[in-house]
Amino acid sequence: MTHKNILFSWFGFNDFANSMDYFGSGEGKPKGPVHQAATDTNLNFTHIFLLHGYSQENKSINFEELHLIDNRSEKSCYINDLLKEKQSGEYYKNWLKKTLSRDIFIYEKSVKLDQPNNLDKIYKEARQLVTGVMQDEGDNTTYTFHLSPGTPSMAFAWTCIAMSTEHRINLIVSSDKIIRQLKIPFKLKIEKIPKPTNIQEMTYKLFEGIDESAFSKIVSDSKEMKEVIEQACINAQFGEPILILGETGVGKTLLARAIHDASKRKGQFIPVNCSAIPVNLIESKLFGHTKGSFSGAYKDVEGAFKNAENGTIFLDEIGEISKDIQVKLLDGPLDGKVRPIGGKLENFNIHVITATNRDLNKEVSMGNFRSDLFYRLAVGVITIPPLRLRKNDLKSAIDKIIDELNTKFKDIVGKNWKNKDIEKSAKTFIIEEYELSGNYRELKNILYSAFKNSYSDQGNLVGMHYIKEAINAIAIPNSNTVHDTDEDLIKLIAVTCSSVYKFKSLSAIEKKDLINKALTYTKNNKDQAAALLKISRQALHSNIEKYIMA
């Protein structure tokens, strides 16, 4: 009987775009992870079974609707527009066949996915395909699952299937140059689930001793946050880059730290706020430098990547980095290859997590952020919804912060402190009426200020007037702020144009006042506000956190 070597894989945007040579990979080079595996002579596949979310009938891509920029021209377009005439699996199958130097049987199946991380649907479709093929094949068959194409949920589903079947399954992942076999970095219990039918059942039973407590500090009573935690839990098991999206104060750092803790990596969690580091220092802060490599380099200094060896580096505000640093991140660090300034290339085992409150698709379309770096960072994308849109979480967050504040004030004041709550009307106001733009961080600041200001009150309820006073004290002006005259702006310009003006020399009150005025008159445009104050954008960001949001 002839030996069969069968590959199962999803294919997605990178495969489709490469089939049209959109990235200009050139002759003889792999055109996407599926093509790379199909043309690998060491693997020598005889059959390829593909799943995808594209269809001829439905003229819209079901997942991975990212913003794509053609770096070779000024054209900017959505993937839907780019592929609308060529988005059937039949097109890709025929293209793949034409590129192969030998005859390979290729089968493709379209799957309708409402979400790219719909685990239950992904798992059921993949398992149905695998089970059907295995029933028709004999013992003289090798099976391989390709984990690189598609979303992390798709990779996780393949892993679940591989660990629950009686057949031996090879798992492979691909990079720019090589394909390697993956060894699962965690223990699995499979003896109790010979034929699982539900991915949630599989998720909970597969991991032996998964540290669910890693996410205990995150308020997750809402359906939306339960899904976020589930995605984070899955992504924690794989070492691929993760991009966390969400507004300021929504808890991106907290989630990143929880992912690190759940991954059980032995190294440290190293957070880096990219927007708070001066442009001329960020390369040294990230990658380190050697003695004498530049003026002022008096000794060897290890960078954040080195400090995160065998652990996780968390690059917050990744959307703020310059084009030069974007290029340097592409050139090795995301693969654990780091070159200190003036030094030699070093290899590290690092998990990279990034976060931003910016719309990176828009930043790519505007030319501010490299599309190739975006695709490298966005292997696993987790979006945290705003707290104001999660009423259940908002109620729980208020109660949690109140408990923390009572404990904090009791430690400070002593036994004379009587536990407080806030008036029911104040809770309702925060939940139903107030526009909580700063999310959890702003909520904590409001409640802390209200508790502190009500300290001398004998009662155990913090009144509405304390809540509103706290809100007014920390409010950042928005674009809707109306002013009767431009007198304040004239005063602001007069101050900043003074020959003795230095922002650093101002008092905290003066800094807060000037920042508020600058943000008001630039309609919260931080680049313009920084220019008006004659400071860098990074300095403005750190001062907002210190004097406005603190």
N, C-alpha and C positions, 0 to 999 in steps of 0.2 A: 504494500500500500504506500502510495506517495506521501511523503511528509508535507504537512501544511504548516505554514507560519503565518498566523493571523494577527492583524493589528486592529484594535478598536480605538476610536478617537472621536472627540468632537472637533469641528473646525469652526473658526470664528473670523473676526475682523482681519487679524494679521495674515491669515491664510488667504482670504479673499483679496485683500489689497495687494499682496505680493503676487497673486496670480495675474494681476494687471501691471506688474512691475511698477507699482505706484511709488515704492521706496527706492527704486533704482538699484536693486541688489546686484545686477550685473550677471553676465553669462557664467555658468558653472557654479554659482553660489546658491545655497538653499533659499527657497522662496516661501518662508513660513515654516512652522514646526511640523506640519503634516508632510509637506514636500520633503523636508529634511529627513524625516524617518523613512519615507517611501523610497528615497534614493540612496539610503545608507546600505552599502554592500555587505557590511558586517551583520546587519540585521536580516537582510534578504527576505522581506515579506512576500508571501505569495497571494495573500488576500487582505484587503483593507475594508473595514466597515466604519462608515462615518455617520455621525449624528450632527445636526446643525439646526439653527433657528431661522433659516431663510426659506422662502417659498415663492414660487412664481405667481401663485394666486394672490397672496398677501403682499402688496407692494410696499411693505415697510419692514425694516429689520426688527426682530423681536427683542433683541438685546444688544448690548455694546453700542448704543447710539452716542458715540463720542464725537467731539468736534475735530475735524481733520484739516490740517493745513498742508498745502503743497509748498514745500520750502523752495521749490525750483521756480516758482512764479508768485504773483501776488494773489493768486486765487485762493479763496476760502470757501469751503462748502461742507455740508453735512454728509455723513456717510450715506444716508438714504438717497440723496441726490446723486452721489457718485456711483452707487451700485444699482440704481433702480432698474436698469435694463439688463443687469447681469447678476441678479441676486438669487437665482435658483441653484439648488445643489447639483442639478444636472450640468449646469455650466461649469462649476468647479470640478466635478468628476471628469468631464471631458477634457478640461484643461490639464488636469493632473495626469491623465492617461497619455496625453501627447508629449509630456515632458519626460516620461520614463523611457529608459533604454531597453526595458524588458516588459513582458506581458504580465500584468498583475490584475487580478479580479478586484474591482472596486464597487462597493455598494454604498449608497447614500440614502439617508432618511431624514425628512424634515419633521421637527418637533415644535409645536406651538408653545412658546414660553412667555408667560406674562411678565415674569421677572427673571433676571439672570441668576438669581440665587434661590430660586424656588426648588429647594432641596428635594421635596417629596416627588415632584414631577420629574426632575432630572434623574433621580435615583430609579424611579419606576421605569422610565423609558430606556435608560441604559441597561438595567437588569433584564428587561424584557428582550432586548436585542441580543444580549450575551447569552441568555438562557436558550433562546431559539436557535442560535448558531451552534452552541455546544451540543444540543440534542441531536443535531444532524451530523456531527463529526465523530470520528473514531479516536482511539487512544494516541495515534501517531500525529498529534497536533500540538503546536506550541501557541500559547495565547499571550498577547502583550497589550497593556493599556497605556496610552500616551496621556500623561497628566498635564502637559504644558498648554495645549490649546484650550480656550474657553476660560471660565471663571473658576475661582477656588472651590466653589460648591461642586462643580463638575469633577474637579480633581478628587475631591473628598468622596464623591459618589463612586468613582472608579475604585478608590482605595477600599471602601466598604465592601464592594462586590468582590474584589480580589481576596479579601480576608475571610469571606463567608462562603466561598465555593470550594468544592473538593479538588478542583483542578489547580495546578500550580500556575500562577499568573506572574509574568514579568511586568514591572512598572518602570516606565522610562520618562525622563524629562530632557528637554533640549535647551541649549543656549545658543549663542551666536555661532559657535564653532563646533561644538561636540554634542553628542547624545550620551547620556549616562544612565545607568540603571539605579533606581532609587531603592534605598533600604529604609523601611518604615522606622522612624525614630521614636516609636512608642509601642508599648505592649498592647496586644489585643485579646479580648475574650471572644472566641468564636464557637466554643463547644455548645453553648446554650442557644445559639441562633442559627441553626442549619439552613433555614429558609425564611429569612426576614422579608417582610413585604412593605414595611414602613420605615422611611429614613429616620424619623424621630426615634423610633424604637432602636434602630441601629446606632444612632448617635449616642444614646444614653448607655447602651450596653457594650459598645466597642471599647471605650477607653477605660483602662484599669486605673482607678484612683485619680481621675482627672480633677484638678484643683478648682472646683467650682467657687471656692471661697475667694479666689483671685478677683472675682467680679462683684463681691458682696458690698463694696462701698459705692457701687453705681446704682442709683435709683432706677428701677426697671419694672414698675408695676404695669406699664402700658404695653399693649401688643407690639407697638413700634420698637420699644427698647428691648423687649424680649427677643425680637428678630435681630436687633443689633448685637446683643450678647451672643446669640447663636452663631452669627457670622464671625464674630470675634473669636469665639471658642474654636471654630473650624480653622480660621486663619492662623491661630496660635500654634497649630500642630505642624505647619509648613513654614519653611524658612524663606518664602518669597516676600518681596517688598509689599508693604501695606500702606495705602493712602487713606487717611481719615479726614472726612470733610464735615464741616459744621461751623456754625456761627461762633463768634467770640463768647467764651464763658460757658460753652455747652458741655464741656468735659472731655475734650479730645486727649489731653495729657493723662487724665485719669484712666481712660480706656486704653491708651497705649501702654501704660504701666501694668494694667491688668492683663493685657495680652502677653506682655513679657513674663509676668508671674505665672500665668497659666502654661506658658511654653516650657517651663522648667529648665530654661537655659541657665547655665552655671555662672555666667558673667554678670556684670552690672547692667542696670538700666541707666543710660546716659542721655538726659534730655538736653537739647540745644535749641534755644530760641534764636532762629536765624535773623529775625528782624532787630534784635537787641544788640547785635555785634556789629561794630563799625566795618564798613566795606573793606578797608585795608587790612583788617585783622582776621576776617572770617576764614580765609584759606588756612592760616596758621592754627586757628582754633579747631578747625575740623580735622586737618591732616597732620598737624605738628610741623616742626622745623628742626634743622640741625644747627649746631653752633657755627656762627660765621656765615650763615646762608643769606643774611641781609643785615643792614645796619641796625644794631640793637639786639641782634640774636647772640646773646652772650653764653648761652648754653643750649643743649638739646632739650626740646620740649615735646612731649607726647600730645597728640591731638585727641579729639573726642572719639574718633574711629578706633584708635589704639586702645583707649580706655574702655571701649565697649567690646573688646575681644571676648568671644564666647558668650556675649550677651546681646543687648539691643541698643542701638542708637536711635533716638527719637528726634527727628528734625522738624520742630514746630515752625509754623509760618514759612513753609518751603516756597511759597509763592513770592516771597520778598527777595530771594537771592538773585544776584546779578547773572548776566549771561555768561560771564567768565567762569563763575563757580558752577553754573549749570553744566558747562562743558567738562569741567574737572570731575564732577560727580559721574558723568557718563563714562569717563575714561578710567574705569576700574573699581572705584569704591563700592558701587552697588553689587559687585561680585566679590567683595572682600579683598580687593587689591588696592593698597593705599601707598602713595609716594609722598613722604614728608617734603617740605620745601628744602631743597638742597640735599635730599637723601635718596636712598635706593628703594625700589619697590618692595613692599612687604605684604605678606598674605595673612589675612585674619578671617576668623569665622564670626560673621556679624549678621544680625537680623536688622534690616533697615525698615523703620516705620516713619512715615512723614505725615504732616497734617497742615491744613490751611483753611482759612475762612474765606478765601477768594474763590471765584469761579474760574478754575484753571482752564476749562474749555474756552472761556472768553479770553483769558490771558494768552492762550495759544493763538487764537484767531487774531488778536491784536499784535502779535509778534513779541510779546513780553516774556513768554515762556516757551521753551523748546518742546516741540511735539514729540521728539524721540525720547526725551527725558520723561515727559508725562506718561508715555506708554510703558516705560520701564518701572516707574513708581506705582502705576495704577494696576498692578497685577491683582491685588485684592483691595477692592474699594469698599469702605464702610462709611455710610453717611449717618450722622447723628442728627435727628430732627430737633428743631428748637423746643426748648422746655415749655414755652407758652402754648404750643400746639398739643402738648401731652398733659391734659388736665389731671389725669390720675397720678402721673409722676410729679406734677406741680404740687398737688396736695401732699403727697408723701415727702417731697423735698422740703416743704414748709415745716412739717412735723419733725423731720430729721434735724433740720437746722436749729429749730427751737430747742430740741433735746440737747444738741451740742452746745448751744449758748448757755443753757441753764447749768450744764456741767462746768463750762468755762468760767462763768461768773461766780459759781459757788467756790471754785478753786481760788479765785481772786479775792472775793469778798469774805468768804468763810461761811460759818453756819448761819449768819444773819441773813444770807440771801434766801429769798423765797421764790420757788420756781414760778415762772411766768408763762403765760400763753398770750396770743394776740386776740383781739376782739373778733367775733365771728364776721362782723361787717368788714373788718380789715382783710381777713382771709378771702372773703368773697370778692373784694375789690381787686386784690392781687391776682386771683385766679381768673376772674371773669372780665375785668375792665382794663387793668394796667397792661401796657405794651412792654413786656419784659424783654427788651432788646438785648440785654447783657446776660440773659439766661441764668444759670445756677450761680455764677459768680456775682452778678448784680443782686440776685435775690438774697444771697448771704450777706452782702454789704448792707442792704436795706434793713434786714432784720437785726443785724448787729448794731447798727446805728440807732435803731428804734429802742432796742433793749438798753443800750448805754444811756440814752437820753431820758429814759423812763426810770432810771435807777432809784431816784429819790421818792417815786410814787409808792404809796403803801399797798395799793391793790395788786392783785396777781394777773391783771389783764393789761396788755399794752394797747393803748387807744389808737384809733384811726389817725388822729392828728400827729402822733409820733411817726407813724408809717409814712404819711405824706411829707412830713418834714425831712425824713431820711431820703425819700425819693427826690425831693427838690435839691437837697444838698449834693447829691452825686450825679444829677442829671447831666448828660452831655447834650449840648444844643443840636437840634436836627435841622434839616433843610427847610422845615416849615416854620422855623422861628421868625417872628415878625418884629421889626424894629421901626420905631417912629423916625429916627434920624440916623445919620451915619457918623454921629459924634464919637461913638466908641471906637469905630474903625479908624477914624482920624487919629484918635489918641494912641491906638495900637501902632499905627504906622510911625507916629511921632516917636514913640518909645524905641521901636526896633531900628529906626534910622539914626538914632542918637549915636554920636561918636563914642560914647562910653557904654553903650548897650552890650551886655554879654548875658545870654540866657542863663548860663551856669551860675552867675553871681546873684541872680534874683532869689527872693525868698520863696518858700513853698506856696504861700498865698498868691504872690505875684505871678508865679509860673502857672498856677491853676487858672488864674484870671485871664492871662494872655492866651493859654491854650484854648480855653472856652471861646474867647473872641475870635481866634484864628479859625477854629473849626466852624463857628457860626457863619462867618463871612466867606468861607470857601465851600460851604454846604457839605461839610465833613470830607472834603477832598484832602487826604492826608499829605499828598505830595505838595499841593499848593499851600497848605497850612504850615508845613515844615519850611518851605521857601520863605513864607511871610515872617516866620519866627527866626529865620536864618540859622536853622539847625538841620541835621540830617533826618531822614524819615525814621531811621532806627532810633535816634534820640527822642523824636516825638512819640514814637510807640511806647518806649520805656517810661517816658514821663506821664503819658496818659494812664498807664497801669499804676504808676507810683502815686500820682496826685489826683487823678479823676476817679479811677476804678477802685483804688485802695480803700 
